[in-house]
Amino acid sequence: MKMSKFKVFITSRAFGKFSENAFKLLEEIAEVEKTKNEQPLKKDELIEKIKECHALILGIEKITAEIMDQAKNLIIIARYGVGYDNIDIEAATKRGIIVTYTPHANSTSVAEHTFALILSLLKKIVEANLSIKSGEWIGTKFVGVELEGKTIGIIGTGAIGKKVAHIAKGFNMNILLYDIIKDEKLERNLNAKYVDLKELLLNSDIVSIHVPLTPETRHMISEEEFKIMKKNAIIVNTARGEIIDEKALIKALKEKWIAGAALDVFEKEPPDKDNPLLKMDNVICTPHSAAFTIDALKRMDKMIVEDVISALRGEKPKNIVNKEVLNSPLLKKYK
């Protein structure tokens, strides 16, 4: 058996799920192991698995400086997703470790999932499905809400936010936008309007979050923000759980400051079984699965494999987060 000088460990449960070729390409240059755990690895488990590795294909586990220090051979951390807030980027750069991600690979999937959540919540799809399967047939029990003519407020107009705006236009919705960087072309083409956050919250029937998690966006939606929203408004989060203050959301729903919430993400993942949000009739949830479509996963596999192979061969990966690492004298195996 041919032995490779490289070792790759994969914590992402989704990697290679729909493209066997992804593994085959990696196995041509490295020994490859994928976690068998269905839940995120604990710190000690992760350290044990990557201490001899040259490449880590990362799911949602957090990678700290302490963990990196135990992985002396690590050349690249390839984040399987568009967000990389679970990696200490500064620590990786200081240690000469390349960090990559898969930008825009799942934008369509997340945008479509956002509307799946909106429609499911407003049209009471989940409850109606459970009702009919239990033997009932009471159509008037599930009176929904139309989207046409309603106002959607989109917080964050990056790749996903833009796609959400385009889908909203197809429903003939009014579109309000909020971002620190304005896309005037998007605003003009969709007859949308950039406003400040307060105006967006005051006037939106649906508030949809599409910003990355940063120190500035953590808990950007809290009690003060919920209090100024319409009482019949719903909030949708397919970005990161920490952007919403979860305690404030629970209070807002219990005290009827807003009408409902649709969540693909939570502050703690998986959420505790006794989390009140899981028991509320006006909340629907999915398990951080908005990005998981066959199409998106195949795109992500391809991007990840190409970048990992490039790094292990001493070539420049395409999707580097910390480009300044390329000037580091500690950069391993890089030509």
Secondary structure, DSSP 4 states (H G I P E B T S, - for coil): -PPPSEEEEE--SSTTSS-HHHHHHHHTTEEEEE---SSPPPHHHHHHHHTT-SEEEE-S--B-HHHHHT-TT--EEEESSS--TTB-HHHHHHTT-EEE--TTTTHHHHHHHHHHHHHHHHTTHHHHHHHHHTT---GGG------TT-EEEEE--SHHHHHHHHHHHHTT-EEEEE-SS--HHHHHHTT-EE--HHHHHHH-SEEEE-----TTTTT-BSHHHHHHS-TT-EEEE-S-GGGB-HHHHHHHHHTTSSSEEEES--SSSSPPTT-GGGG-TTEEE-SS-TT--HHHHHHHHHHHHHHHHHHHTT---SSBS-GGGGG-TT-TT--
